[in-house]
Amino acid sequence: MKLSKAEIASITITVLFIIAAGTVSLIGQSSEASLTVSFEHEETPSGRALPSAGASSTAPEPESTPELLININTATAEELCSLPGIGEVLSEQIIAHRSEHGLFASIEDIMDVSGIGFAKYENIKNYITVQTNLQEARE
């Protein structure tokens, strides 16, 4: 059986229409499945922004995210472990560094601890503070 030019054109148009409809359908599904992420923050008394519960980050979340800023000059190993990406080994290294070199003058000084580079600092900077005397701790 031989098809006429009109039949071939009709079949070609139908096939192109099916392909176009399928493409539009796939594009529509992928845009419906997109994820919207909003970033919010709360100001702390020190002026630092803390991510809110609805905020998203690329860093894995620890089992419990600290609700208050952790003073890296006085924090216990357990408190330091509540920071994103800080486990038992790093918390002990922070405490050892603090004992050997004295109090941290700024939160950036935590990068002097072996094992804490810029990326890890970026993950924890919104959760830490340094207070060097009792007067500051009460404020």
MITIRO-628053 format. One line per field, with one value per atom (N, C-alpha, C): x, y, z; atom name; residue in one letter; chain. Coordinates in steps of 0.05 Angstrom, whole numbers. Atoms other than C-alpha are relative to their C-alpha. Example, Ala and Ser with C-alpha at 12.3 -4.5 7.8 and 13.67 -1.06 7.14 Angstrom:
<rs>
u	18 | 246 | 18 | -16 | 273 | -15
v	-24 | -90 | 24 | -24 | -21 | 22
w	0 | 156 | 0 | -1 | 143 | 14
name	N | CA | C | N | CA | C
resn	A | A | A | S | S | S
chain	A | A | A | A | A | A
</rs>
This chain:
<rs>
u	17 | 0 | 18 | -16 | 28 | -17 | 13 | 12 | 2 | -1 | -6 | 16 | -15 | 32 | -16 | 17 | -27 | 0 | -1 | -27 | 27 | -27 | 48 | 2 | 0 | 41 | -16 | 18 | -16 | 13 | -13 | 23 | 24 | -23 | 85 | -9 | 10 | 45 | -10 | 9 | 12 | 23 | -23 | 79 | 14 | -13 | 109 | -17 | 17 | 48 | 3 | -3 | 55 | 27 | -27 | 130 | -1 | 2 | 115 | -16 | 18 | 59 | 15 | -15 | 104 | 22 | -21 | 160 | -12 | 13 | 113 | -9 | 9 | 85 | 24 | -23 | 155 | 11 | -9 | 175 | -18 | 20 | 111 | 4 | -4 | 125 | 25 | -25 | 196 | -2 | 3 | 175 | -18 | 18 | 120 | 16 | -15 | 171 | 23 | -22 | 219 | -5 | 1 | 235 | 6 | -5 | 230 | 11 | -12 | 276 | 2 | -2 | 271 | 20 | -20 | 325 | -10 | 9 | 304 | 21 | -18 | 344 | -11 | 7 | 336 | 24 | -22 | 379 | 4 | -6 | 413 | 8 | -8 | 431 | 27 | -26 | 502 | -1 | 2 | 476 | 5 | -5 | 494 | -26 | 24 | 443 | 2 | 2 | 421 | -20 | 20 | 387 | -25 | 24 | 315 | -5 | 6 | 284 | -7 | 8 | 258 | 22 | -22 | 324 | 13 | -12 | 361 | 30 | -28 | 435 | 10 | -11 | 480 | 15 | -15 | 516 | -19 | 17 | 489 | -6 | 8 | 451 | 8 | -6 | 475 | -26 | 24 | 428 | -16 | 14 | 412 | 16 | -13 | 428 | -3 | 1 | 446 | -20 | 20 | 390 | 13 | -14 | 437 | 28 | -28 | 506 | 17 | -19 | 561 | 25 | -25 | 619 | 23 | -22 | 679 | 23 | -20 | 721 | -7 | 8 | 681 | -16 | 18 | 642 | 13 | -9 | 647 | 1 | -2 | 662 | -28 | 28 | 588 | -13 | 12 | 567 | 13 | -13 | 619 | -9 | 10 | 593 | -27 | 27 | 525 | 3 | -5 | 557 | 1 | 0 | 548 | 29 | -26 | 607 | 21 | -20 | 641 | -7 | 3 | 649 | 17 | -15 | 684 | 30 | -28 | 754 | 5 | -4 | 747 | -6 | 6 | 714 | 23 | -24 | 774 | 23 | -21 | 821 | -4 | 7 | 785 | 8 | -6 | 791 | 30 | -30 | 865 | 13 | -11 | 880 | -5 | 7 | 844 | 18 | -17 | 885 | 29 | -28 | 951 | 5 | -5 | 942 | -16 | 17 | 892 | -27 | 27 | 823 | 1 | 3 | 800 | -8 | 7 | 799 | -24 | 22 | 749 | -9 | 10 | 706 | 16 | -17 | 751 | 25 | -23 | 808 | -3 | 5 | 775 | 13 | -13 | 806 | 29 | -27 | 873 | 1 | 2 | 850 | 4 | -5 | 876 | -26 | 25 | 818 | -23 | 21 | 777 | 10 | -7 | 785 | -22 | 20 | 745 | -28 | 26 | 689 | -14 | 12 | 677 | -7 | 6 | 682 | -26 | 24 | 628 | -25 | 22 | 583 | -7 | 5 | 590 | 0 | -3 | 602 | -25 | 25 | 529 | -9 | 8 | 527 | 20 | -20 | 589 | 5 | -8 | 613 | 24 | -22 | 672 | -7 | 4 | 663 | 24 | -24 | 725 | -2 | 3 | 698 | -29 | 27 | 637 | -19 | 17 | 611 | -13 | 11 | 603 | -19 | 17 | 572 | -28 | 25 | 517 | -17 | 14 | 498 | -16
v	-23 | 0 | 25 | -25 | 67 | 23 | -23 | 131 | 24 | -24 | 195 | 21 | -22 | 260 | 12 | -12 | 286 | -17 | 19 | 224 | 2 | -2 | 229 | 27 | -26 | 303 | 0 | 2 | 288 | -16 | 17 | 233 | 16 | -15 | 278 | 22 | -21 | 335 | -11 | 13 | 288 | -8 | 9 | 259 | 25 | -25 | 330 | 11 | -10 | 351 | -17 | 18 | 290 | 6 | -6 | 306 | 27 | -26 | 379 | 0 | 1 | 363 | -15 | 14 | 313 | 18 | -19 | 365 | 21 | -20 | 418 | -13 | 14 | 367 | -5 | 4 | 349 | 26 | -26 | 422 | 9 | -8 | 436 | -16 | 17 | 377 | 8 | -7 | 398 | 27 | -25 | 469 | -2 | 5 | 444 | -13 | 14 | 401 | 16 | -16 | 458 | 7 | -5 | 475 | 29 | -28 | 545 | 1 | -2 | 561 | 29 | -28 | 624 | 1 | -3 | 650 | 23 | -19 | 685 | 1 | -1 | 707 | 17 | -15 | 734 | 14 | -14 | 786 | -7 | 5 | 769 | 26 | -25 | 820 | 10 | -9 | 821 | 10 | -10 | 839 | -21 | 22 | 772 | -12 | 13 | 738 | -30 | 29 | 668 | -10 | 11 | 626 | -10 | 9 | 613 | -30 | 28 | 544 | -6 | 4 | 553 | 4 | -6 | 572 | -26 | 23 | 524 | 6 | -3 | 512 | -25 | 24 | 465 | -17 | 16 | 442 | -19 | 18 | 381 | 11 | -10 | 399 | -19 | 17 | 373 | -10 | 11 | 332 | 22 | -22 | 395 | 25 | -26 | 465 | 18 | -17 | 513 | 22 | -22 | 562 | 27 | -24 | 613 | -1 | 0 | 635 | -15 | 15 | 590 | 16 | -15 | 627 | -20 | 20 | 590 | 4 | -3 | 618 | -15 | 13 | 582 | -26 | 23 | 526 | -26 | 28 | 454 | -15 | 17 | 398 | -7 | 6 | 380 | 23 | -24 | 451 | 4 | -3 | 454 | -21 | 21 | 388 | 6 | -7 | 420 | 19 | -16 | 464 | -17 | 15 | 442 | -8 | 10 | 398 | -3 | 2 | 399 | -25 | 25 | 330 | 0 | 2 | 304 | 7 | -5 | 308 | 30 | -29 | 380 | 16 | -14 | 402 | -1 | 3 | 374 | 17 | -16 | 409 | 30 | -29 | 476 | 5 | -3 | 467 | 0 | 1 | 447 | 25 | -25 | 507 | 23 | -22 | 553 | -2 | 4 | 523 | 8 | -5 | 529 | 29 | -27 | 597 | 22 | -20 | 633 | 4 | -4 | 660 | 10 | -10 | 674 | 29 | -29 | 749 | 6 | -4 | 742 | -28 | 26 | 687 | -11 | 9 | 685 | -15 | 13 | 662 | -31 | 29 | 593 | -15 | 12 | 581 | -6 | 7 | 577 | -29 | 27 | 510 | -20 | 20 | 451 | -15 | 14 | 422 | 18 | -19 | 485 | 20 | -18 | 520 | 20 | -21 | 574 | -12 | 12 | 527 | -7 | 8 | 499 | 25 | -25 | 570 | 12 | -11 | 593 | -15 | 15 | 537 | 6 | -4 | 556 | 29 | -27 | 631 | 13 | -12 | 648 | -12 | 13 | 603 | 6 | -3 | 626 | 30 | -26 | 686 | -2 | -1 | 707 | 21 | -19 | 740 | -4 | 3 | 754 | 6 | -6 | 778 | -4 | 4 | 769 | 23 | -23 | 839 | -4 | 5 | 821 | -23 | 24 | 754 | 7 | -8 | 789 | 17 | -18 | 837 | -15
w	0 | 0 | 0 | 4 | -22 | 11 | -12 | 17 | -19 | 16 | -18 | 14 | -12 | -6 | 22 | -20 | 34 | 25 | -23 | 79 | 15 | -12 | 90 | 16 | -13 | 107 | 26 | -23 | 155 | 22 | -21 | 191 | 11 | -9 | 195 | 19 | -18 | 225 | 26 | -25 | 275 | 18 | -15 | 297 | 13 | -11 | 305 | 22 | -21 | 345 | 26 | -23 | 391 | 14 | -11 | 401 | 15 | -12 | 415 | 26 | -23 | 464 | 23 | -21 | 501 | 12 | -10 | 506 | 18 | -17 | 533 | 27 | -24 | 583 | 19 | -16 | 607 | 12 | -10 | 614 | 22 | -20 | 653 | 26 | -24 | 700 | 15 | -14 | 714 | 14 | -14 | 731 | 24 | -23 | 777 | 22 | -20 | 813 | 11 | -10 | 825 | 29 | -29 | 897 | 4 | -7 | 924 | 28 | -26 | 982 | 7 | -10 | 1023 | 23 | -22 | 1069 | 18 | -20 | 1132 | 22 | -23 | 1192 | 22 | -23 | 1261 | 10 | -12 | 1293 | 29 | -28 | 1358 | 14 | -14 | 1412 | -10 | 9 | 1384 | -28 | 27 | 1315 | -21 | 19 | 1284 | -9 | 10 | 1240 | 4 | -3 | 1258 | -20 | 18 | 1206 | 16 | -14 | 1225 | -6 | 4 | 1228 | -29 | 27 | 1157 | -20 | 18 | 1127 | -9 | 11 | 1083 | -4 | 6 | 1075 | -12 | 13 | 1038 | 20 | -20 | 1101 | 14 | -15 | 1136 | 28 | -26 | 1198 | 22 | -22 | 1265 | 12 | -12 | 1308 | 14 | -13 | 1348 | -6 | 6 | 1323 | 24 | -24 | 1379 | -4 | 2 | 1394 | 7 | -7 | 1425 | -11 | 9 | 1403 | 20 | -17 | 1430 | 3 | -6 | 1463 | -3 | 4 | 1435 | 20 | -21 | 1492 | 26 | -25 | 1546 | -5 | 7 | 1509 | 8 | -6 | 1532 | -26 | 23 | 1484 | -11 | 7 | 1484 | -15 | 13 | 1466 | -28 | 26 | 1410 | -20 | 18 | 1382 | -12 | 11 | 1371 | -24 | 24 | 1317 | -25 | 25 | 1244 | -8 | 9 | 1224 | 21 | -21 | 1291 | 17 | -15 | 1323 | 24 | -25 | 1384 | -4 | 5 | 1353 | -3 | 4 | 1329 | 26 | -25 | 1394 | 20 | -18 | 1433 | -10 | 12 | 1384 | 6 | -6 | 1396 | 29 | -28 | 1471 | 5 | -3 | 1466 | -10 | 11 | 1421 | 19 | -20 | 1471 | 24 | -23 | 1528 | -6 | 8 | 1491 | -8 | 12 | 1458 | 13 | -12 | 1502 | -14 | 10 | 1487 | -29 | 27 | 1416 | 1 | 0 | 1401 | -18 | 19 | 1344 | -9 | 9 | 1315 | -23 | 22 | 1254 | 9 | -11 | 1299 | 3 | -2 | 1303 | -24 | 23 | 1234 | 5 | -8 | 1270 | 11 | -10 | 1297 | -23 | 21 | 1256 | -6 | 8 | 1217 | -5 | 5 | 1213 | -21 | 21 | 1147 | -6 | 7 | 1112 | -4 | 5 | 1090 | 26 | -26 | 1160 | 16 | -13 | 1188 | -10 | 12 | 1139 | 11 | -10 | 1165 | 29 | -28 | 1238 | 9 | -9 | 1239 | 11 | -10 | 1250 | 27 | -25 | 1312 | 23 | -20 | 1349 | 7 | -9 | 1388 | 18 | -19 | 1431 | 20 | -22 | 1498 | 18 | -15 | 1538 | 29 | -28 | 1604 | 9 | -10 | 1649 | -6 | 7 | 1634 | -27 | 27 | 1560 | 1 | -1 | 1578 | 11 | -12 | 1618 | -19 | 18 | 1561 | -20
name	N | CA | C | N | CA | C | N | CA | C | N | CA | C | N | CA | C | N | CA | C | N | CA | C | N | CA | C | N | CA | C | N | CA | C | N | CA | C | N | CA | C | N | CA | C | N | CA | C | N | CA | C | N | CA | C | N | CA | C | N | CA | C | N | CA | C | N | CA | C | N | CA | C | N | CA | C | N | CA | C | N | CA | C | N | CA | C | N | CA | C | N | CA | C | N | CA | C | N | CA | C | N | CA | C | N | CA | C | N | CA | C | N | CA | C | N | CA | C | N | CA | C | N | CA | C | N | CA | C | N | CA | C | N | CA | C | N | CA | C | N | CA | C | N | CA | C | N | CA | C | N | CA | C | N | CA | C | N | CA | C | N | CA | C | N | CA | C | N | CA | C | N | CA | C | N | CA | C | N | CA | C | N | CA | C | N | CA | C | N | CA | C | N | CA | C | N | CA | C | N | CA | C | N | CA | C | N | CA | C | N | CA | C | N | CA | C | N | CA | C | N | CA | C | N | CA | C | N | CA | C | N | CA | C | N | CA | C | N | CA | C | N | CA | C | N | CA | C | N | CA | C | N | CA | C | N | CA | C | N | CA | C | N | CA | C | N | CA | C | N | CA | C | N | CA | C | N | CA | C | N | CA | C | N | CA | C | N | CA | C | N | CA | C | N | CA | C | N | CA | C | N | CA | C | N | CA | C | N | CA | C | N | CA | C | N | CA | C | N | CA | C | N | CA | C | N | CA | C | N | CA | C | N | CA | C | N | CA | C | N | CA | C | N | CA | C | N | CA | C | N | CA | C | N | CA | C | N | CA | C | N | CA | C | N | CA | C | N | CA | C | N | CA | C | N | CA | C | N | CA | C | N | CA | C | N | CA | C | N | CA | C | N | CA | C | N | CA | C | N | CA | C | N | CA | C | N | CA | C | N | CA | C | N | CA | C | N | CA | C | N | CA | C | N | CA | C | N | CA | C | N | CA | C | N | CA | C | N | CA | C | N | CA | C | N | CA | C | N | CA | C | N | CA | C | N | CA | C | N | CA | C | N | CA | C | N | CA | C | N | CA | C | N | CA | C | N | CA | C | N | CA | C | N | CA | C
resn	M | M | M | K | K | K | L | L | L | S | S | S | K | K | K | A | A | A | E | E | E | I | I | I | A | A | A | S | S | S | I | I | I | T | T | T | I | I | I | T | T | T | V | V | V | L | L | L | F | F | F | I | I | I | I | I | I | A | A | A | A | A | A | G | G | G | T | T | T | V | V | V | S | S | S | L | L | L | I | I | I | G | G | G | Q | Q | Q | S | S | S | S | S | S | E | E | E | A | A | A | S | S | S | L | L | L | T | T | T | V | V | V | S | S | S | F | F | F | E | E | E | H | H | H | E | E | E | E | E | E | T | T | T | P | P | P | S | S | S | G | G | G | R | R | R | A | A | A | L | L | L | P | P | P | S | S | S | A | A | A | G | G | G | A | A | A | S | S | S | S | S | S | T | T | T | A | A | A | P | P | P | E | E | E | P | P | P | E | E | E | S | S | S | T | T | T | P | P | P | E | E | E | L | L | L | L | L | L | I | I | I | N | N | N | I | I | I | N | N | N | T | T | T | A | A | A | T | T | T | A | A | A | E | E | E | E | E | E | L | L | L | C | C | C | S | S | S | L | L | L | P | P | P | G | G | G | I | I | I | G | G | G | E | E | E | V | V | V | L | L | L | S | S | S | E | E | E | Q | Q | Q | I | I | I | I | I | I | A | A | A | H | H | H | R | R | R | S | S | S | E | E | E | H | H | H | G | G | G | L | L | L | F | F | F | A | A | A | S | S | S | I | I | I | E | E | E | D | D | D | I | I | I | M | M | M | D | D | D | V | V | V | S | S | S | G | G | G | I | I | I | G | G | G | F | F | F | A | A | A | K | K | K | Y | Y | Y | E | E | E | N | N | N | I | I | I | K | K | K | N | N | N | Y | Y | Y | I | I | I | T | T | T | V | V | V | Q | Q | Q | T | T | T | N | N | N | L | L | L | Q | Q | Q | E | E | E | A | A | A | R | R | R | E | E | E
chain	A | A | A | A | A | A | A | A | A | A | A | A | A | A | A | A | A | A | A | A | A | A | A | A | A | A | A | A | A | A | A | A | A | A | A | A | A | A | A | A | A | A | A | A | A | A | A | A | A | A | A | A | A | A | A | A | A | A | A | A | A | A | A | A | A | A | A | A | A | A | A | A | A | A | A | A | A | A | A | A | A | A | A | A | A | A | A | A | A | A | A | A | A | A | A | A | A | A | A | A | A | A | A | A | A | A | A | A | A | A | A | A | A | A | A | A | A | A | A | A | A | A | A | A | A | A | A | A | A | A | A | A | A | A | A | A | A | A | A | A | A | A | A | A | A | A | A | A | A | A | A | A | A | A | A | A | A | A | A | A | A | A | A | A | A | A | A | A | A | A | A | A | A | A | A | A | A | A | A | A | A | A | A | A | A | A | A | A | A | A | A | A | A | A | A | A | A | A | A | A | A | A | A | A | A | A | A | A | A | A | A | A | A | A | A | A | A | A | A | A | A | A | A | A | A | A | A | A | A | A | A | A | A | A | A | A | A | A | A | A | A | A | A | A | A | A | A | A | A | A | A | A | A | A | A | A | A | A | A | A | A | A | A | A | A | A | A | A | A | A | A | A | A | A | A | A | A | A | A | A | A | A | A | A | A | A | A | A | A | A | A | A | A | A | A | A | A | A | A | A | A | A | A | A | A | A | A | A | A | A | A | A | A | A | A | A | A | A | A | A | A | A | A | A | A | A | A | A | A | A | A | A | A | A | A | A | A | A | A | A | A | A | A | A | A | A | A | A | A | A | A | A | A | A | A | A | A | A | A | A | A | A | A | A | A | A | A | A | A | A | A | A | A | A | A | A | A | A | A | A | A | A | A | A | A | A | A | A | A | A | A | A | A | A | A | A | A | A | A | A | A | A | A | A | A | A | A | A | A | A | A | A | A | A | A | A | A
</rs>
